Amino acid sequence: MGAPTLHVVGGTSPYVEGYAFAGVFGTKLSNPGTLPAGAANCIAQHPAEDYLAVGHATSPYVSVYGWDGAAYGSKVANPATLPAGEVVGVAWSPDGSVLVAVGNTSPNIRAWPFSPASGLGTAYADPVTALSGLARGVAFHPSGRWVAVATSFSPYIEVYAWDNATGFGAKCADPAAIPLGTATSVSWSPDGRWLAAAHSGSPYVSVYEFDGRIGERLSAPATAPAGNGQAVAFSPSGGHLAVAHTSAPFVSVYPFGGGFGNKYSTPRWRSARRRRRRAWRGRRTGSTWRWATTRAPTCRCTRS
């Protein structure tokens, strides 16, 4: 579907931009015909790579665009039931039939069925057991059977059963050992066996075994990230875990095999500006990574 493209979302119009990207920036693509309604916080590509979902601060709070690998298509009609407020995280189900968005206003999470023919459908019912508070990030389990959410209030990570026909199911019991502060990001290992969360409070990253319930928290890495965790992601193989954090060197990468290995050497690149987020995210068609600096755009690079 075309060359790799870097999608950038940020707080200044046009709020979402695309660049040809092959290790260096290439030609900037034309902006979408209908821009997001305000400052954009997050972006996620549909598993089939033909749509992009953008979460933003102003109503309708979420916008979905067609994508043909080289240009933005038309904006999909807004859902009848909008998110309750600013959206800070979006995620597609593995089969692409559901879009879930999380944000700052109760109920803090909303999900819709999606199809290319009909767009965003009638919103699923809210979870019976509400989230503990402000949501910061969201991720679908690789099987599509659970949804994990990072939140600002204890227990900081929350997992719901999910069914495409009925929507949110029961909330899993909280882990016995919860993260030690606000969780900002969650990531599932490709095999679905492990759930990672980046959070404030040392050791700044926690990984839990998962088998339909949130199990034991693994021992912390011998060398913890150097500051509050901001984003976390498993590599496409599941053999590495990357954590973005607030202090130099701003990103830490660990080998992972059912536990943390020794932290890799600090990468040679550094920025004079504090990195707020840097992590990779894997997809079957290649590697995807994103980064953002404080008050600067969020970027996602995808192989289309």
C-alpha positions as CSV (number, residue, x, y, z in Angstrom):
1,M,0.0,0.0,0.0
2,G,2.8,2.5,-0.7
3,A,6.0,3.6,1.0
4,P,6.3,3.9,4.8
5,T,4.6,7.0,6.1
6,L,5.2,9.0,9.3
7,H,1.9,10.3,10.7
8,V,2.2,13.2,13.1
9,V,-0.5,14.6,15.4
10,G,-0.2,17.7,17.6
11,G,-1.7,20.8,19.0
12,T,-1.4,23.1,16.0
13,S,-3.5,23.0,12.8
14,P,-3.7,20.9,10.7
15,Y,-3.4,18.6,13.8
16,V,-2.5,15.6,11.7
17,E,0.2,15.4,9.0
18,G,1.8,12.7,7.0
19,Y,5.4,12.5,5.6
20,A,7.0,9.9,3.4
21,F,9.6,8.3,5.7
22,A,12.5,6.0,5.0
23,G,14.9,6.7,7.8
24,V,14.7,10.4,6.9
25,F,11.8,12.7,6.2
26,G,10.5,12.8,2.7
27,T,7.7,14.7,1.0
28,K,4.9,16.0,3.1
29,L,1.5,14.7,2.1
30,S,-1.5,16.8,1.5
31,N,-3.5,17.4,4.7
32,P,-6.9,15.7,5.2
33,G,-9.7,17.5,3.5
34,T,-11.6,17.7,6.8
35,L,-9.2,18.4,9.7
36,P,-9.7,17.2,13.3
37,A,-11.6,19.7,15.3
38,G,-8.8,20.6,17.6
39,A,-5.5,19.6,19.2
40,A,-4.8,15.9,18.5
41,N,-3.4,13.6,21.2
42,C,-3.1,10.1,19.6
43,I,-3.4,8.2,16.4
44,A,-3.9,4.5,15.5
45,Q,-3.9,2.7,12.2
46,H,-6.5,0.1,11.4
47,P,-5.1,-3.5,11.2
48,A,-5.9,-3.5,7.4
49,E,-4.0,-0.3,7.2
50,D,-6.8,1.5,5.2
51,Y,-8.1,3.8,8.0
52,L,-6.6,6.0,10.7
53,A,-8.2,7.0,14.0
54,V,-7.3,10.3,15.7
55,G,-8.2,11.3,19.2
56,H,-8.4,15.0,20.0
57,A,-9.4,17.6,22.5
58,T,-12.5,19.1,20.9
59,S,-15.8,17.6,19.8
60,P,-16.4,15.2,18.2
61,Y,-13.2,14.1,20.0
62,V,-12.4,11.2,17.6
63,S,-12.0,11.3,13.8
64,V,-11.5,8.4,11.4
65,Y,-10.0,8.9,8.0
66,G,-9.6,6.7,5.0
67,W,-6.0,5.9,4.1
68,D,-4.7,4.4,0.8
69,G,-1.1,4.2,1.6
70,A,-0.2,7.5,0.0
71,A,-3.0,10.0,0.8
72,Y,-5.7,10.7,3.4
73,G,-9.2,9.9,2.3
74,S,-12.5,11.2,3.4
75,K,-13.4,11.6,7.0
76,V,-15.8,8.9,8.2
77,A,-19.1,10.3,9.6
78,N,-19.1,11.0,13.4
79,P,-20.6,8.3,15.6
80,A,-24.1,9.1,16.9
81,T,-22.8,8.8,20.5
82,L,-19.6,10.8,20.9
83,P,-16.9,10.3,23.5
84,A,-17.8,12.2,26.7
85,G,-14.8,14.5,26.4
86,E,-11.2,14.8,25.3
87,V,-9.8,11.5,23.9
88,V,-6.1,10.7,24.8
89,G,-5.9,7.1,23.6
90,V,-7.4,5.1,20.7
91,A,-7.1,1.4,19.7
92,W,-8.5,-0.9,17.1
93,S,-9.5,-4.5,17.8
94,P,-7.1,-7.0,16.1
95,D,-9.7,-7.8,13.5
96,G,-10.5,-4.1,12.9
97,S,-14.2,-4.4,13.7
98,V,-14.1,-2.3,16.9
99,L,-12.6,1.1,17.8
100,V,-12.2,2.0,21.4
101,A,-11.3,5.5,22.8
102,V,-10.3,6.6,26.3
103,G,-10.2,10.0,27.8
104,N,-10.6,12.5,30.6
105,T,-14.4,12.6,31.2
106,S,-16.6,9.9,32.7
107,P,-17.2,7.1,31.7
108,N,-13.7,7.6,30.3
109,I,-14.0,4.8,27.8
110,R,-16.3,4.3,24.8
111,A,-16.3,1.7,21.9
112,W,-18.0,1.4,18.6
113,P,-18.4,-1.3,16.0
114,F,-16.7,-0.4,12.7
115,S,-16.9,-1.5,9.1
116,P,-15.8,0.1,5.8
117,A,-19.3,-0.1,4.5
118,S,-21.1,1.6,7.5
119,G,-18.3,3.4,9.4
120,L,-18.7,3.8,13.2
121,G,-21.9,2.2,14.4
122,T,-24.0,2.5,17.6
123,A,-21.8,2.8,20.6
124,Y,-21.6,-0.3,22.9
125,A,-23.0,0.0,26.4
126,D,-20.5,1.4,28.9
127,P,-18.8,-1.1,31.2
128,V,-21.0,-2.1,34.2
129,T,-18.0,-1.5,36.5
130,A,-16.7,1.9,35.7
131,L,-13.0,2.8,35.4
132,S,-11.4,4.2,38.5
133,G,-10.9,7.6,36.9
134,L,-9.1,9.4,34.1
135,A,-7.9,7.0,31.4
136,R,-4.4,7.5,29.8
137,G,-4.0,4.7,27.4
138,V,-5.7,1.6,26.0
139,A,-4.8,-1.6,24.2
140,F,-6.6,-4.7,22.9
141,H,-5.4,-8.1,23.8
142,P,-4.0,-9.9,20.6
143,S,-6.9,-12.3,20.8
144,G,-9.4,-9.5,20.9
145,R,-11.0,-10.9,24.1
146,W,-9.8,-8.3,26.6
147,V,-9.2,-4.5,26.7
148,A,-6.5,-3.1,29.0
149,V,-6.7,0.5,30.2
150,A,-4.0,2.7,31.9
151,T,-5.6,5.1,34.4
152,S,-4.6,7.9,36.8
153,F,-6.1,6.4,39.9
154,S,-5.6,3.2,41.8
155,P,-5.4,0.4,40.7
156,Y,-3.9,2.2,37.6
157,I,-4.3,-0.8,35.2
158,E,-7.8,-2.2,34.5
159,V,-8.8,-5.0,32.2
160,Y,-12.2,-5.8,30.8
161,A,-13.4,-8.9,29.1
162,W,-14.5,-8.1,25.6
163,D,-16.9,-9.7,23.1
164,N,-17.6,-8.1,19.7
165,A,-21.3,-9.0,19.9
166,T,-22.0,-7.8,23.4
167,G,-19.1,-5.4,24.2
168,F,-17.6,-4.9,27.6
169,G,-17.8,-7.8,30.0
170,A,-16.7,-8.3,33.5
171,K,-13.8,-6.3,34.9
172,C,-10.9,-8.5,35.9
173,A,-9.9,-8.5,39.5
174,D,-7.2,-6.0,40.3
175,P,-3.6,-7.3,40.5
176,A,-2.4,-8.2,44.0
177,A,0.6,-5.8,43.5
178,I,-0.6,-2.7,41.6
179,P,1.7,-0.2,39.9
180,L,3.1,2.4,42.3
181,G,1.6,5.4,40.5
182,T,-0.4,6.8,37.6
183,A,-0.2,4.5,34.6
184,T,0.3,6.3,31.2
185,S,0.5,3.4,28.8
186,V,-0.2,-0.3,28.5
187,S,1.0,-2.9,26.0
188,W,0.3,-6.6,25.5
189,S,3.0,-9.0,24.4
190,P,2.3,-10.5,20.9
191,D,1.4,-13.8,22.4
192,G,-1.0,-12.1,24.9
193,R,0.7,-13.7,27.9
194,W,2.2,-10.5,29.4
195,L,0.7,-7.1,30.1
196,A,3.1,-4.2,30.6
197,A,2.4,-0.8,32.1
198,A,4.5,2.4,32.2
199,H,3.8,4.4,35.3
200,S,5.0,7.0,37.8
201,G,6.7,5.6,40.9
202,S,9.8,3.4,40.9
203,P,10.4,1.0,39.1
204,Y,8.4,3.0,36.5
205,V,7.5,-0.1,34.5
206,S,5.5,-3.2,35.6
207,V,4.8,-6.5,33.8
208,Y,2.1,-8.9,34.7
209,E,1.4,-12.5,33.6
210,F,-2.0,-12.8,32.1
211,D,-4.2,-15.9,31.6
212,G,-7.7,-14.4,31.7
213,R,-6.8,-12.7,34.9
214,I,-4.0,-10.3,36.0
215,G,-1.5,-12.5,37.6
216,E,1.8,-12.1,39.3
217,R,3.9,-9.0,38.8
218,L,7.3,-9.9,37.5
219,S,10.5,-8.8,39.4
220,A,11.5,-5.3,38.4
221,P,14.4,-4.8,36.0
222,A,17.8,-4.7,37.7
223,T,18.3,-1.2,36.1
224,A,15.1,0.7,36.3
225,P,14.1,3.4,33.8
226,A,15.5,6.8,34.8
227,G,12.2,8.6,35.7
228,N,8.4,8.3,35.4
229,G,7.4,5.9,32.7
230,Q,5.5,7.6,29.8
231,A,5.0,4.8,27.2
232,V,5.8,1.1,26.9
233,A,5.7,-1.3,24.0
234,F,6.8,-4.9,23.2
235,S,8.8,-5.4,20.0
236,P,6.9,-7.4,17.2
237,S,8.7,-10.6,18.2
238,G,7.9,-10.1,21.9
239,G,11.6,-10.5,22.7
240,H,12.2,-6.9,23.8
241,L,10.4,-4.2,25.8
242,A,10.9,-0.5,25.3
243,V,10.0,2.1,28.0
244,A,10.0,5.9,27.4
245,H,10.6,8.0,30.5
246,T,11.0,11.5,31.7
247,S,14.7,11.7,32.4
248,A,17.9,11.0,30.4
249,P,18.5,8.8,28.5
250,F,14.7,9.0,28.0
251,V,14.3,5.5,26.6
252,S,15.3,2.1,28.1
253,V,15.2,-1.1,26.2
254,Y,15.3,-4.6,27.8
255,P,15.5,-8.1,26.4
256,F,12.4,-9.9,27.5
257,G,11.7,-13.6,27.9
258,G,9.2,-14.0,30.7
259,G,11.3,-11.6,32.7
260,F,13.5,-8.5,32.3
261,G,17.1,-9.0,31.0
262,N,19.9,-6.6,31.5
263,K,19.1,-3.1,30.1
264,Y,20.8,-2.4,26.7
265,S,23.3,0.3,26.4
266,T,22.0,3.8,26.1
267,P,21.2,4.7,22.5
268,R,23.6,7.2,20.9
269,W,20.8,9.6,19.9
270,R,19.8,12.1,22.5
271,S,17.8,15.3,22.5
272,A,18.5,18.6,24.3
273,R,14.7,18.7,24.8
274,R,13.2,16.3,27.3
275,R,11.5,13.4,25.5
276,R,8.1,12.7,26.8
277,R,7.4,9.5,24.9
278,R,9.4,7.2,22.7
279,A,8.5,3.6,22.0
280,W,8.0,1.1,19.2
281,R,4.8,-0.7,18.4
282,G,4.7,-3.8,16.3
283,R,2.3,-4.9,13.6
284,R,2.4,-7.9,11.3
285,T,3.5,-5.9,8.3
286,G,6.5,-4.3,9.9
287,S,7.6,-2.1,12.8
288,T,5.9,1.0,14.0
289,W,7.2,3.5,16.4
290,R,6.0,6.7,17.8
291,W,7.4,9.6,19.8
292,A,6.4,12.9,21.3
293,T,8.0,15.7,23.2
294,T,6.4,17.9,25.8
295,R,4.0,20.2,23.9
296,A,5.1,18.7,20.6
297,P,3.5,16.3,18.1
298,T,2.9,12.6,18.6
299,C,4.3,10.6,15.7
300,R,3.5,7.2,14.4
301,C,5.5,5.6,11.6
302,T,3.8,2.8,9.7
303,R,4.8,0.5,6.9
304,S,1.9,0.7,4.5
